């Protein structure tokens, strides 16, 4: 009877606190909140068919990992005609580089090209020090709940329209080129953009939540999901956050 009473008491308690208990158990396990000073968003446009690109790939891989830097390697496809097809290259990455060229300050499209917060930055060849991060009026939180991610965006003050994009990144990739300018070389890549998904522009005076289910990453390669908020008029990043893709979340 004592045991039966105890079980009944547990059931009653579960019914009474059921909604709260359910929310507690269902709470997402993985959350990344963007800092008040937006991280430097570093974009490298690179190709396995470009003999000048491996030093840039190595430079990007050596950048400090933390909330102050978000690095992305976009592999372009306009070197593929030299005999080595870059398996990470995408026509969409090439189109992106061309679309950003006018606003980046670069006179033309080239590889390896580094953009820091949307601006052409050839200084990577001579310095490991990135420009200082600036305060952002945009608040951002990225949450993983199982296979699904959400980006919660708000602003601390009114500004122009915003836009943004999701990206799935993978590390520790290796290739041995058998043709093209890098024939015979082992190529190493981190921060490789494997999937890119833009979101539509929205008014900055409205808080928005965007959801995305990324494709499964390639086995054996650490993966991250990032969300970058951009100024819709200039396409320059104004806030960003990243989160390791954790199967346990």
N, C-alpha and C positions, 0 to 999 in steps of 0.2 A: 504493500500500500504506500509505503514511503517513497519507493522508486516510482510508482505510478503517479503519485502526486507531484514529484519532482519533474517528471516528463511533461505533465500537464502544465505546470508552471512555466517551463521553458517554451512550450508551444504558445501559451498566452503572451508571454513576453515577446516572442518573435512576431506575433500578430500586431502587438501594440507598437513595436518599433520597426516593423517590417519595412516601410518606405525608407526610413533613415538608414537602416541596416543595409538595404539593397544599394542605395546610393554610395555608401561607404565601400562596399565590396566592388562595385562597378567603376569606382573612380579610376581614371587613367593612371598608369604607373609611370609614364615618362612625359615630362614637360620641360620645355626650354623657353625661357623668357628673355627677350632681347634686352640688352643693356640700354640705359638712358643715352649713352654715347654709342651711336650706331657703329657696328664693325666695319672695317674696310672690306668691301666686296672686290675681290681680285679675280678678274677673268683672264685666262690665258687662251689665246687662239693658237692652236698647234696642229701638227700633223706628223705621223710616222714617216711620211715621204719627204720631209724637209730636213736637210742635214744640219740646219742651224737650230732646230727645235730641241734636241735632247738637253742642252744646257738650261733652257728655259723650263723644261719639264722637271729637271732636278731642282732648280731654284724654287719652283712652286711647291714641290714636295717638302722642301726644307723650311717653309714658312712656319712660324709658331702656330700651334693649334690651340685655340681657345676662343673666348667670346669676342676678342678684338679683331679677328681675321676670319673671313669666309672665302675660301678659295674654290674656284671652279675651272676645270680644264675642258674647253670646247674644242673637239677635234673637227677640223674642216676637211672637205673632200676635194679641193681643187688641186691637190698634189697627187691624187690617185692615178692620174694618167701616166705617171713616170714608171709604172710597172709594179709598184707595191700598193695594195689597197689597204688603207687604214681601217681596221674593223670597228673602230670607235667613231669614225667620221660620219657626219650627217649633213645632208644638204640644208637642213634647217639651221645647223650651226653656221654654215657658210652664209646663209641668208641673214642670220642675226648679225654677223660681223659686218656685212655690207650695210645693213640698216642702221647700225650704230656709228658708222664711220664719220658721217658729217658732224654729229654732235660730240664726237670724242676728241676732236682737235687734230686727228691724224689726217695727213694729206691723201693717203691711199690705204688700201687694205693690204696687210702683209702678215707673214708668220716668221718667227713667233711674235705675236703682239700681246702686250699686257695692258689691260684697262684696270685702273683703280677707281672705283666709284664712278665708272662711266667715262673716265678721262684717259686718253692715251698716255702711257707712262713708260717711256724707253729707259728710265732711270734704273729699272731692275737690273740692268747689266752691270751697274757700278755700285749698287747699294742694296743692303738687306733691310734698310729702314723704310717703312711705308709712311705715307703722310699720316698725320695725326687724325684720329677719329673725331667726328664732330657730334654735338648734341643733336638729338632727333626729337621732333615733335610727334613722332609716330610710336605708339605702343604696340607691341607684337608678342604673341604667345603661340608657340607651336606645341600641339599635344598629340601623342600617339595613343590610340586605343585599339589594340589588336593590329589588324592590317590597315586600319584607317587612320589618316592624319587630319587634323584641323588646324587652321591658322586663324587666330582671333586678332583682328586689327582694329585699333582705335586711334584717335588723334587727340593731342593735348591742346591744340589750337587749330583754327581753320587754315587750310592751305588749298592749293589747286587740286584737281582730280588726281587720284592715285591709280596705279595698276600694279601688277605683280606677276610672279611665276613660281611654280614648284619645280624642283629638280631632284633627281635621284643621283647620288654620287657614289662611286666605288673607288677603293684604294688597292694598292699592291698588284697592279696588272703588269705583266711582262710580255714582250713580243720579241722575236728574233726576225728581223727583216731579211728576206732573201733576195730582194730586188730593190730598185730605186736608189735614191741618194744615200740611204742608210743601210745598204746591203751588207750583211755580215755583222751588224751591230745588235746588241741586246738593248732594247728600249724599255724603260721603266716609267710607269705612270701612276700618279695618285690624283685624287679629286676629279676623276673622270666623269663627265656628265653623260649618263646612260639614258636618261629620260628627262624631257623638258615639257612643262605644261603651263601655258599662260592662263591668267585669269583676266576677265574683262575689267575695264576701267570703272571706277566708282567715285562718288563724291566723298571728299575727305571729311565732310561733316557728319558722315554716317559710319557707325561701327559696323564692321562686316566680319562674317565667319566663312572661311573657304574650306572645303573638304576635298581630300584627294586620297585615292588608294593607289599607291605606286605599284609598278610591276615587281615581281620577285627579283631580287638581285642575283647576280651570277654567284653560284656557290663558291665558298672559299675566299671571298673578297669582302672586307669590311665595308658596310654601306651606310650612307647618311641621307636623310631627307632635309632639304632646305626650303625655306620660303623667303623670297626677297620682295620687299615692297619698293616700288619705283615711282618717281614722279612721272605722271602720265604724259606731260608735255615734252620732257627731255629724255625720258627713259633711264635717268640716273637713279641708282639705289638711294633710298632714304632710310631704310631699316631692314634688318635681316636676322634670321635665327636658324639654327640647324640642330638636328637631333639624330643621334645614332639610331639606325633601324634595328630595334631590339625585338626579337620574336616573343619575348616574355611580356611585352607590354599589352 
